[in-house]
Amino acid sequence: MIELRHLKKEYDIVTPLKDVSVTINDGDVISIIGPSGTGKSTLIRCINLLEKPTSGQILLNGEDITARGYDIKKARRKMGMVFQSFNLFGHLTVIENIMLAPMDLLHKGKQETYDKGMELLHRVGLAEKALSYPDELSGGQKQRVAIARTLCMDPEVILLDEPTSALDPTMVSEVQAVIKDLSRSGKTMMIVTHEMNFARSISNRVFYMDDGGIYEDGTPEQIFEDPQKERTKRFIRKLKVFEKDIVGANYDFIVFDSELEKYLQMNDVAPATKYRIRLVIEELTRQILFPVLPDPQIHVVTEYSIIDGSCEITVIYAGKQFDINDTANELSLNLLKKTTDSIRYSYAEGEERPNRVEIRLN
């Protein structure tokens, strides 16, 4: 079991890990996903002590491996690392690359290590390449050798840092197949990946990283089908967001329209959907809300999914309770109902902007 307690890692100009506390159970297969630059690789490099945490603790089977004086080599014997860039020694053959660490660090015999290495090469489908050199292999083959090299140390935990990101797309599936097979071995695994379908199929847990830590932790079903937090939802659905305040009776809608159009064009929104989005926002804000709000305080959020072309428009506004379904402007209300797939109004007393309208366009 691995336990992280208030783990922090900061550099001179950025702090990728602000305060990470989580327990990783024996046998967990965890995919780590999230936008670039959110600390995914930093997290597993800290766990393997390739990066020294700024503060906090890492407990491996109850032992604090970040404690002063702890033998780092002891921890690394229990944790194997597979990198993006393979890190094979070019002057050694494939089997020599695999045998090197177990003989040097674990002091295993040459024959025993050779037999284990060949067994692992059979497992990853590369036994015939045992005497080849790395520069004679494809990228996918190199990564499979790197995985076999890690397994030859018989680690308790395997950490994989975007193992397919440096590969040609045609080679990705062969490496993923090896990792999927490995995930059924019962070993604890943590995999940083941008391949969402792969993450979903291989894991029992998914970490979505953002905002300096593990923003959401759940099963693949929860994270990919019913994420609970806003940033997770946006990432999974690949939502492109337009957010704007409309404040004051003399608000300049020309600027608003220009910025909305730029957002729609940048995200290649289909013409019919563009029309619906513009119509909904205009009818709701200008025709229905503005006439009844003495001092308009309106916040508009448009979330467009580049995956399925759906759009959600959320409008919150200040003032007394006003359900748009009670508007006197029946023409605009009918236009909204004909243009949208669903309209939902709610009121949250005590909020600065308690009125909320949620509109969905499929």
GULO-299517 format. One record per residue (C-alpha): x, y, z; residue in three letters. Coordinates in Angstrom, 3 decimals. Example, Ala and Ser with C-alpha at 12.3 -4.5 7.8 and 13.67 -1.06 7.14 Angstrom:
# GULO-299517
     east    north       up   r
   12.300   -4.500    7.800 Ala
   13.670   -1.060    7.140 Ser
This chain:
# GULO-299517
     east    north       up   r
    0.000    0.000    0.000 Met
    1.151    3.527   -0.795 Ile
   -0.067    6.465    1.247 Glu
    0.571   10.075    0.251 Leu
    0.220   12.644    3.004 Arg
    0.069   16.332    2.061 His
    2.554   15.828   -0.773 Leu
    3.850   19.059   -2.288 Lys
    6.282   19.722   -5.103 Lys
    7.221   23.222   -6.126 Glu
    9.723   24.685   -8.543 Tyr
   10.874   28.291   -8.887 Asp
    7.922   29.450  -10.975 Ile
    5.316   26.678  -10.686 Val
    3.856   24.328   -8.079 Thr
    2.467   21.266   -9.891 Pro
    1.545   19.463   -6.651 Leu
    0.054   21.649   -3.926 Lys
   -1.374   19.226   -1.360 Asp
   -1.930   15.608   -2.389 Val
   -3.254   13.084    0.115 Ser
   -4.459    9.701   -1.133 Val
   -4.189    5.981   -0.428 Thr
   -3.248    3.533   -3.196 Ile
   -4.262    0.002   -2.291 Asn
   -2.395   -3.173   -3.167 Asp
   -3.544   -4.376   -6.587 Gly
   -4.999   -1.031   -7.660 Asp
   -4.601   -0.226  -11.343 Val
   -4.891    3.544  -11.492 Ile
   -4.977    5.657  -14.641 Ser
   -3.944    9.274  -14.145 Ile
   -5.570   11.657  -16.611 Ile
   -5.936   15.411  -16.988 Gly
   -4.750   18.407  -19.018 Pro
   -1.069   18.899  -19.759 Ser
    0.909   20.589  -17.008 Gly
   -1.264   19.463  -14.096 Thr
    1.375   17.392  -12.309 Gly
    0.582   13.881  -13.566 Lys
    4.164   12.894  -14.376 Ser
    5.464   14.835  -11.388 Thr
    3.244   12.756   -9.104 Leu
    4.615    9.379  -10.150 Ile
    8.182   10.691  -10.338 Arg
    7.810   11.853   -6.741 Cys
    6.424    8.464   -5.702 Ile
    9.522    6.818   -7.203 Asn
   11.699    9.563   -5.670 Leu
   13.054   10.582   -9.059 Leu
   11.800   13.982   -7.948 Glu
   12.287   14.936   -4.313 Lys
    9.021   16.237   -2.823 Pro
    9.212   19.734   -1.365 Thr
    7.196   18.581    1.639 Ser
    4.834   15.843    2.752 Gly
    5.259   12.111    3.173 Gln
    5.183    8.981    1.017 Ile
    4.551    5.777    2.934 Leu
    5.261    2.459    1.225 Leu
    3.789   -0.409    3.241 Asn
    3.821    1.865    6.269 Gly
    7.449    2.940    5.850 Glu
    8.170    6.641    5.231 Asp
   10.419    6.606    2.172 Ile
   10.776   10.408    2.284 Thr
   12.303   10.331    5.761 Ala
   15.808   11.727    6.148 Arg
   18.413    9.008    5.777 Gly
   16.091    6.532    4.067 Tyr
   17.849    4.340    1.482 Asp
   16.227    5.373   -1.797 Ile
   17.540    2.259   -3.543 Lys
   15.455    0.167   -1.165 Lys
   12.260    1.885   -2.367 Ala
   13.234    1.640   -6.024 Arg
   13.716   -2.120   -5.719 Arg
   10.009   -2.274   -4.941 Lys
    8.878    0.202   -7.612 Met
    9.545   -0.125  -11.318 Gly
    9.334    2.791  -13.736 Met
    8.512    2.762  -17.444 Val
    9.354    6.041  -19.168 Phe
    8.122    7.730  -22.334 Gln
   11.531    7.525  -23.979 Ser
   12.433    3.867  -23.277 Phe
   15.892    4.667  -21.752 Asn
   17.533    1.533  -23.150 Leu
   21.328    1.279  -23.345 Phe
   22.260    1.382  -27.019 Gly
   25.507   -0.563  -26.600 His
   23.754   -3.529  -24.951 Leu
   21.580   -6.173  -26.564 Thr
   17.933   -6.517  -25.592 Val
   18.596   -9.376  -23.159 Ile
   21.589   -7.536  -21.675 Glu
   19.415   -4.467  -21.074 Asn
   16.942   -6.637  -19.190 Ile
   19.574   -8.512  -17.155 Met
   21.637   -5.512  -16.055 Leu
   19.614   -4.168  -13.101 Ala
   18.689   -7.503  -11.446 Pro
   22.347   -8.589  -11.504 Met
   23.733   -5.241  -10.287 Asp
   21.056   -4.254   -7.749 Leu
   19.579   -7.566   -6.637 Leu
   22.821   -9.553   -7.060 His
   21.025  -12.333   -8.905 Lys
   22.980  -14.956  -10.808 Gly
   23.588  -14.636  -14.530 Lys
   21.774  -17.831  -15.546 Gln
   18.795  -17.140  -13.302 Glu
   18.516  -13.606  -14.663 Thr
   18.900  -14.776  -18.270 Tyr
   16.135  -17.355  -17.843 Asp
   13.845  -14.758  -16.262 Lys
   14.653  -12.252  -18.988 Gly
   13.837  -14.707  -21.763 Met
   10.604  -15.654  -20.028 Glu
    9.598  -12.000  -19.968 Leu
   10.600  -11.468  -23.603 Leu
    8.298  -14.352  -24.511 His
    5.572  -12.662  -22.472 Arg
    5.890   -9.384  -24.394 Val
    6.272  -11.175  -27.729 Gly
    9.933  -10.351  -28.409 Leu
   11.915  -13.505  -27.640 Ala
   13.334  -13.489  -31.171 Glu
   14.827  -10.017  -30.543 Lys
   16.921  -11.056  -27.521 Ala
   20.239  -10.533  -29.300 Leu
   19.193   -7.418  -31.220 Ser
   20.321   -3.920  -30.275 Tyr
   17.842   -1.128  -29.458 Pro
   18.480    0.755  -32.694 Asp
   17.295   -2.329  -34.599 Glu
   13.858   -2.164  -32.955 Leu
   10.732   -0.140  -33.645 Ser
    9.436    2.279  -31.025 Gly
    6.747   -0.165  -29.919 Gly
    9.296   -2.961  -29.577 Gln
   11.605   -0.739  -27.519 Lys
    8.779    0.088  -25.130 Gln
    7.912   -3.589  -24.737 Arg
   11.556   -4.293  -23.901 Val
   11.443   -1.463  -21.352 Ala
    8.394   -3.089  -19.739 Ile
   10.154   -6.476  -19.634 Ala
   13.198   -4.814  -18.065 Arg
   10.996   -3.327  -15.338 Thr
    9.296   -6.675  -14.678 Leu
   12.641   -8.445  -14.345 Cys
   13.156   -6.566  -11.060 Met
    9.882   -8.134   -9.806 Asp
    8.579   -4.835   -8.401 Pro
    5.545   -4.544   -6.127 Glu
    4.504   -1.333   -7.870 Val
    4.821   -0.394  -11.540 Ile
    4.705    3.264  -12.592 Leu
    4.218    4.086  -16.272 Leu
    4.711    7.648  -17.500 Asp
    2.753    8.053  -20.755 Glu
    4.164    4.789  -22.130 Pro
    2.638    5.237  -25.600 Thr
    3.052    8.994  -26.123 Ser
    6.349    8.715  -28.041 Ala
    5.080    5.992  -30.349 Leu
    3.787    6.067  -33.882 Asp
   -0.014    5.524  -33.753 Pro
    0.391    2.163  -35.496 Thr
    2.525    0.898  -32.600 Met
    0.352    2.071  -29.720 Val
   -1.947   -0.959  -29.666 Ser
    0.894   -3.479  -29.294 Glu
    2.193   -1.742  -26.164 Val
   -1.309   -1.292  -24.755 Gln
   -1.946   -5.014  -25.191 Ala
    1.122   -5.825  -23.086 Val
    0.065   -3.369  -20.372 Ile
   -3.478   -4.765  -20.330 Lys
   -2.068   -8.246  -19.816 Asp
    0.157   -6.915  -17.051 Leu
   -2.810   -5.233  -15.334 Ser
   -4.316   -8.657  -14.706 Arg
   -1.231   -9.822  -12.788 Ser
   -2.358   -8.354   -9.451 Gly
    0.496   -5.861   -9.248 Lys
   -0.170   -2.297   -8.203 Thr
    0.056   -0.007  -11.245 Met
   -0.180    3.716  -11.897 Met
   -0.348    4.847  -15.513 Ile
   -0.185    8.423  -16.783 Val
   -2.037    8.444  -20.087 Thr
   -3.899   10.640  -22.561 His
   -5.651    7.612  -24.072 Glu
   -9.121    7.786  -22.502 Met
  -10.482    4.499  -23.888 Asn
   -7.344    2.718  -22.722 Phe
   -7.635    4.266  -19.255 Ala
  -11.242    3.207  -19.007 Arg
  -10.597   -0.390  -20.050 Ser
   -7.544   -1.058  -17.899 Ile
   -8.239    0.613  -14.554 Ser
  -10.199    0.024  -11.396 Asn
   -9.572    3.654  -10.341 Arg
   -9.009    6.896  -12.241 Val
   -7.355   10.041  -10.906 Phe
   -8.309   13.237  -12.710 Tyr
   -5.575   15.763  -11.920 Met
   -6.078   19.513  -11.984 Asp
   -5.662   22.524   -9.718 Asp
   -2.457   21.209   -8.151 Gly
   -3.652   17.786   -7.104 Gly
   -6.056   14.900   -7.498 Ile
   -9.171   16.864   -8.366 Tyr
  -11.425   13.804   -8.606 Glu
  -10.869   10.127   -7.753 Asp
  -13.348    7.453   -8.787 Gly
  -14.088    4.319  -10.736 Thr
  -13.821    4.449  -14.527 Pro
  -17.620    4.343  -14.711 Glu
  -17.954    7.356  -12.425 Gln
  -15.215    9.452  -13.992 Ile
  -16.136    8.777  -17.619 Phe
  -19.923    8.528  -17.326 Glu
  -20.926   10.613  -14.313 Asp
  -18.101   12.913  -13.137 Pro
  -19.075   14.912  -10.074 Gln
  -16.851   17.978  -10.446 Lys
  -17.027   20.713  -13.052 Glu
  -13.474   20.549  -14.432 Arg
  -13.680   16.781  -14.755 Thr
  -16.903   17.123  -16.726 Lys
  -15.333   19.645  -19.046 Arg
  -12.255   17.540  -19.650 Phe
  -14.091   14.242  -20.231 Ile
  -16.581   15.797  -22.638 Arg
  -13.858   18.039  -24.114 Lys
  -15.967   21.057  -23.378 Leu
  -14.974   24.421  -24.786 Lys
  -16.215   27.176  -22.505 Val
  -17.332   30.742  -23.147 Phe
  -17.990   32.695  -19.960 Glu
  -19.096   36.299  -19.719 Lys
  -20.728   38.781  -17.341 Asp
  -23.494   41.075  -18.614 Ile
  -23.683   43.905  -16.116 Val
  -25.606   47.174  -16.141 Gly
  -28.502   48.563  -18.146 Ala
  -26.109   50.111  -20.700 Asn
  -24.091   46.958  -21.333 Tyr
  -22.331   46.878  -24.728 Asp
  -23.788   43.865  -26.506 Phe
  -21.732   44.568  -29.638 Ile
  -18.566   43.482  -27.792 Val
  -20.394   40.473  -26.354 Phe
  -21.591   39.368  -29.803 Asp
  -18.098   39.764  -31.248 Ser
  -16.502   37.631  -28.520 Glu
  -19.216   34.991  -28.764 Leu
  -18.736   34.758  -32.538 Glu
  -14.968   34.381  -32.098 Lys
  -15.545   31.533  -29.620 Tyr
  -17.939   29.776  -32.009 Leu
  -15.550   30.096  -34.939 Gln
  -12.481   28.962  -32.990 Met
  -14.251   25.770  -31.959 Asn
  -15.633   25.084  -35.445 Asp
  -19.227   24.991  -34.236 Val
  -21.619   23.827  -36.955 Ala
  -23.636   26.688  -38.557 Pro
  -26.998   25.352  -37.339 Ala
  -25.712   25.037  -33.766 Thr
  -24.155   28.502  -33.979 Lys
  -27.525   29.930  -34.905 Tyr
  -29.262   28.146  -32.027 Arg
  -26.682   29.274  -29.459 Ile
  -26.850   32.914  -30.544 Arg
  -30.651   32.844  -30.645 Leu
  -30.974   31.310  -27.173 Val
  -28.608   33.791  -25.542 Ile
  -30.142   36.792  -27.286 Glu
  -33.763   35.899  -26.541 Glu
  -33.026   34.960  -22.931 Leu
  -30.780   37.865  -21.945 Thr
  -32.009   40.789  -24.051 Arg
  -35.655   39.999  -24.671 Gln
  -36.701   38.218  -21.470 Ile
  -34.333   39.239  -18.647 Leu
  -33.264   42.807  -19.473 Phe
  -36.804   44.250  -19.501 Pro
  -37.549   42.938  -15.981 Val
  -34.175   43.467  -14.243 Leu
  -33.722   47.059  -13.003 Pro
  -29.972   46.519  -12.571 Asp
  -28.969   43.541  -14.737 Pro
  -26.346   41.288  -13.123 Gln
  -26.191   38.299  -15.484 Ile
  -23.531   35.616  -15.860 His
  -23.554   33.508  -19.037 Val
  -21.665   30.207  -19.429 Val
  -21.690   28.327  -22.738 Thr
  -20.153   24.831  -22.801 Glu
  -19.762   23.229  -26.228 Tyr
  -18.652   19.594  -26.554 Ser
  -16.328   18.929  -29.467 Ile
  -17.068   15.208  -29.051 Ile
  -20.802   15.120  -29.719 Asp
  -21.627   18.714  -30.711 Gly
  -23.964   19.224  -27.759 Ser
  -24.124   22.514  -25.893 Cys
  -25.195   23.578  -22.430 Glu
  -25.962   27.226  -21.696 Ile
  -26.234   28.307  -18.083 Thr
  -27.459   31.785  -17.179 Val
  -27.513   32.978  -13.576 Ile
  -28.797   36.380  -12.537 Tyr
  -29.375   38.570   -9.506 Ala
  -32.647   39.992   -8.248 Gly
  -35.917   38.663   -6.919 Lys
  -37.122   35.246   -7.921 Gln
  -38.079   35.334  -11.577 Phe
  -38.871   32.160  -13.482 Asp
  -38.481   32.826  -17.203 Ile
  -41.512   30.603  -17.811 Asn
  -43.575   33.402  -16.216 Asp
  -42.361   36.034  -18.676 Thr
  -44.880   38.244  -20.410 Ala
  -42.823   37.891  -23.587 Asn
  -44.503   34.768  -24.925 Glu
  -42.911   35.143  -28.361 Leu
  -39.364   34.901  -27.003 Ser
  -40.307   32.091  -24.633 Leu
  -41.828   30.084  -27.493 Asn
  -38.696   30.670  -29.584 Leu
  -36.591   29.340  -26.725 Leu
  -38.733   26.243  -26.309 Lys
  -38.673   25.480  -30.038 Lys
  -34.904   26.012  -30.277 Thr
  -33.791   24.029  -27.220 Thr
  -34.017   20.422  -26.056 Asp
  -34.567   21.265  -22.395 Ser
  -34.976   24.308  -20.152 Ile
  -34.662   24.125  -16.382 Arg
  -35.149   27.006  -13.945 Tyr
  -34.109   26.968  -10.271 Ser
  -33.772   29.473   -7.441 Tyr
  -31.143   29.294   -4.665 Ala
  -32.086   31.710   -1.900 Glu
  -29.118   33.406   -0.286 Gly
  -26.868   33.286   -3.361 Glu
  -25.536   36.508   -4.876 Glu
  -27.204   35.528   -8.149 Arg
  -29.948   33.142   -7.009 Pro
  -31.810   32.701  -10.313 Asn
  -30.479   29.959  -12.589 Arg
  -31.542   28.789  -16.051 Val
  -29.978   25.693  -17.581 Glu
  -30.543   25.075  -21.273 Ile
  -29.400   22.102  -23.317 Arg
  -28.971   21.846  -27.075 Leu
  -28.328   18.366  -28.495 Asn
